[in-house]
Amino acid sequence: MPIIVNLDVMMAKRKMSLNELSEKVDLTLSNLSILKTGKAKAVRFSTLEAICKALDCQPADILEYRKED
């Protein structure tokens, strides 16, 4: 898939665990894990906003587009 989710990278940079982020953005661990592993088919802007707020980052820090060969 050409959209890469770098949520784990940002969490590591901010030294934040999945549990801590889950509490801050009010998402279940399973839903956050699906997003983190890149298995999500969609993400709501409100969710993306909450994650960016909690991690003090921009959406481009979390989502990346890569061309397929």
C-alpha positions as CSV (number, residue, x, y, z in Angstrom):
1,M,0.0,0.0,0.0
2,P,1.5,3.4,-0.9
3,I,0.3,5.1,2.3
4,I,2.8,4.4,5.1
5,V,1.8,5.0,8.7
6,N,4.7,6.2,10.9
7,L,2.8,6.3,14.1
8,D,5.3,4.0,15.9
9,V,8.1,6.3,14.9
10,M,6.4,9.4,16.3
11,M,5.5,7.5,19.5
12,A,9.2,6.5,19.9
13,K,10.3,10.1,19.3
14,R,7.9,11.3,22.0
15,K,8.7,8.4,24.3
16,M,5.0,7.5,24.5
17,S,3.6,4.1,24.9
18,L,0.5,2.7,23.1
19,N,-1.4,2.6,26.4
20,E,-0.6,6.3,27.1
21,L,-1.5,7.4,23.6
22,S,-4.7,5.4,23.8
23,E,-5.8,7.2,27.0
24,K,-4.9,10.6,25.6
25,V,-6.8,10.2,22.3
26,D,-9.6,8.1,23.8
27,L,-9.2,5.2,21.4
28,T,-9.1,1.5,22.2
29,L,-5.8,-0.2,22.2
30,S,-7.0,-2.5,19.4
31,N,-8.1,0.4,17.1
32,L,-4.8,2.2,17.8
33,S,-2.8,-0.9,17.1
34,I,-4.6,-1.4,13.8
35,L,-3.7,2.1,12.8
36,K,-0.1,1.7,14.0
37,T,0.5,-1.4,12.0
38,G,-0.9,0.1,8.8
39,K,-3.9,-2.2,8.6
40,A,-6.5,0.5,8.9
41,K,-8.5,1.2,5.7
42,A,-9.5,4.8,6.8
43,V,-8.8,7.3,9.6
44,R,-11.2,10.0,10.7
45,F,-9.8,13.6,10.7
46,S,-10.9,13.9,14.4
47,T,-8.8,10.9,15.3
48,L,-5.8,12.2,13.3
49,E,-6.3,15.6,15.0
50,A,-6.3,14.0,18.4
51,I,-3.2,12.0,17.7
52,C,-1.3,15.0,16.3
53,K,-2.3,17.0,19.4
54,A,-1.2,14.3,21.8
55,L,2.1,13.8,20.0
56,D,2.6,17.5,19.1
57,C,3.2,16.7,15.5
58,Q,1.8,17.3,12.0
59,P,-0.3,14.8,10.0
60,A,2.7,14.4,7.6
61,D,4.8,13.2,10.5
62,I,2.4,10.2,10.8
63,L,1.3,9.6,7.2
64,E,3.6,9.2,4.2
65,Y,2.9,8.5,0.6
66,R,5.3,6.2,-1.4
67,K,5.0,5.4,-5.0
68,E,4.5,1.8,-5.9
69,D,7.0,0.4,-8.4
